Amino acid sequence: MGGHQDAHHEDFQLKDTNPLLGEQWPKGAAGPARPAVGGGIAGWLGMDKPSSTYDLVEQMFFLYVRVVKAKDLPPNPITGAPMDPYVEVKLGNYKGTTKHYDRRANPEWDQVFAFSKSRVQSNALEVYLKDREMIGRDDYVGRVVFDLGEVPTRVPPDSPLAPQWYRLEERRGDGGYKVRGELMLAVWIGTQADEAFPEAWHSDAATVRGEGVASVRSKAYVSPKLWYLRVNVIEAQDVQPQSRGRAPDVFVKAQVGNQILKTSAVPAPTLNPRWNEDLVFVVAEPFEEQLVMTVEDRVTPRKDDLLGRVQLPLTLFEKRLDHRPFVQSRWFDLEKFGIATAIEGETRRELRFASRVHVRACLEGAYHVMDESTMYISDTRPTARQLWKPPVGVLEVGILSAAGLQPMKNRDGRGSTDAYCVAKYGQKWVRTRTMIGTFSPTWNEQYTWEVFDPSTVITIGVFDNCHLGNGGNANNNGGGVGASPPARDARVGKIRIRLSTLETDRVYTHAYPLILLTPSGVKKMGELRLAVRFTCLSMMNMVHLYTQPLLPRMHYLHPFTVTQLDALRYQAMGIVAARLGRAEPPLRREVVEYMLDVESHMWSMRRSKANFFRAVSLFSGAAAAARWFADVCHWKNVATTALVHVLLLILIWYPELILPTVFLYMFMIGLWNYRRRPRHPPHMDTKMSWAEAVHPDELDEEFDTFPTSRQQDVVYMRYDRLRSVAGRIQTVVGDMATQGERLQSLLSWRDPRATCVFVFFCLIAAVVLYVTPFRVVALVAGLFLLRHPRFRSKLPAVPSNFFRRLPSRADSML
């Protein structure tokens, strides 16, 4: 049984890989077609040095076809009207088609098709121009045929291949050819480093149709630029309540988008209430929302009367780039509403005397707006670009492939997975292309980030694409059309890599386990193979960063409260998810929330246990040292105790050696541990996370919604369990408070006899320590502490007995 558990745990470990990074095909290998003369593929394969900058991925070869435009197309032979032209590119069994145009003789497409070299099934590339009216027939307007052996090769940084005009020929009945217009094309062989690669139609995704085509392409995204909007509500003037004869209880409500904050309610007998309270919001450029402020009167706990309103664009406010305390305040007139009156059958709202509100508002550019957990933060720069420091390094990640992925949905009665990767570091998000219907997808895409602080984390997640359209997503989740909820991209797993744990200029090639916690338990969903390199640009600047605060200065000069930070982080996550969801193709909300750990603050019994045992493990070294010292004091090993006595005498006679000895000891420990230093980046640890031994009900509670959606008896049971755990915590906290209060009572005369004894002891100790040299006192104390067991008693020591008899405030607890 133990061997089975060890094998199960081994399955979640990091594994070394040995990919062929940045290498070409070996010389003499067969290309996609027969060799050509001059610029053919065989000549390019014979190059000894890779000319591509993609040195962290395996080279993949594609046949690219760029269809630009056509001209001089003949009319439809049946109707005589201009045709509805489109182009079909055919290579073996793979076909790709452009969009069609209605009634156009000179259409322009500018579309790129990419056919994977590993799936080439023909020596000839055929390009057909067809009329939509002829769909379902074998007829075509004209075609161009290319011999793959004559196709040139191109590798960036070579300039793009210029397209050329090719005559569209149609075979006639007598064996001749008839020209039916011209088509501008460019055909070349390249790699995934080609500029056309991200936007190209790929033969691997030939089954995807409609809107799903855009969702399978690789894309880079940039998070919106986030600002903190600080609104200092100072006062209001001439506030008139709706009902006469009572002093209004006034507060200000401010709203930006879906963020609503309120000041405290202040009684205003003089009708000029004053608050001087700060309200902080998260806003994003471009500023689309407006700040809406309303002054309201709290008539009853359930009724508020609107007294005035003002709507302000965010571009009106100053951008503050430092900690200057003074920002110009302004008065804003409130649109104040009175009682609705009916005049000649029309109802209108009568405007009364306008009130004013005094506000000091600014956009804080010296803070870093938190949109992710501080434990896994990937960027620490302030909002204002003027305050950024130069980068200290470059992070390069090659997303190679995945293996052993689990089926995430059903398609045509079989399990299927359409996997893609998302990587997030700093403000830059990247998304690989989607590999259709494979459990071992190969991406070989390389991405680069500037690094401004090595104490940051890159997050890489794998997802199953559930938005491929009817052609690529048939029978998703078991099929069924009906009233099913909108499809959501399913989580496969994610990994995190802290940059400070990487050696500079070293390439890490590992297979990371994709571990997913599900309601049924922890599950390995596959492996993700990466190549990671962290390059240092300036070692002096990087070392200097370790002496600087992690966050910008404003976080320490004018800090937010913990409650404020949690609320602002949640709002920032929502803004980032909404903005990235508006891109094309969208980076969907469920993906962004999983990458940003939106649910990390939710209660989890499993996570609480894991954190508790992390703390226990943290103090295990101190506990081991205490046990060793206890063995020394009890003479378990006479030689060790004798050496400790010698060390004690040396340190007492030469006290100037104490600190040098401590630091030299730590230096020697560091050198000793260097040969056993970690060789691999850290990864998800299921054992430390208590994911392997978690109870099913605890997992069900962790995946429960907020507020709960479980049955009442289940909620009662979990509440009782939580009360039990909280009761034990309550007892421990109470014991700690008791010990501290006993320490305070030594001089508080709560116990007059104990305080009297302690006070006279302090007087005697002061006299003895004054007349006795410190070395003698230290020597006597050390020898007494290390005395032989025959001079020890099994009863508690006198100081312990005295301390435990002291009173505490626990007697006053109800």
Helices and strands as residue ranges (DSSP letters): H 2-10, E 15-16, H 41-45, E 61-71, E 85-91, E 94-97, E 108-116, G 117-119, E 124-131, G 132-134, E 142-147, G 148-150, E 164-171, E 177-191, E 201-202, G 203-205, G 210-216, E 219-222, E 226-237, E 249-256, E 259-262, E 266-267, E 274-284, E 290-300, E 303-313, G 314-316, E 318-320, E 330-333, E 337-343, E 346-351, E 356-364, G 374-376, G 385-387, E 393-403, E 409-411, E 414-416, E 419-425, E 428-431, E 442-451, E 457-464, H 469-472, G 476-478, E 490-498, G 499-501, E 507-518, E 521-536, H 539-545, H 554-557, H 562-580, H 589-596, G 598-601, H 605-618, H 620-633, H 638-653, G 655-657, H 658-674, H 696-702, H 712-744, H 752-771, H 774-785, G 789-791, H 798-804, G 809-812
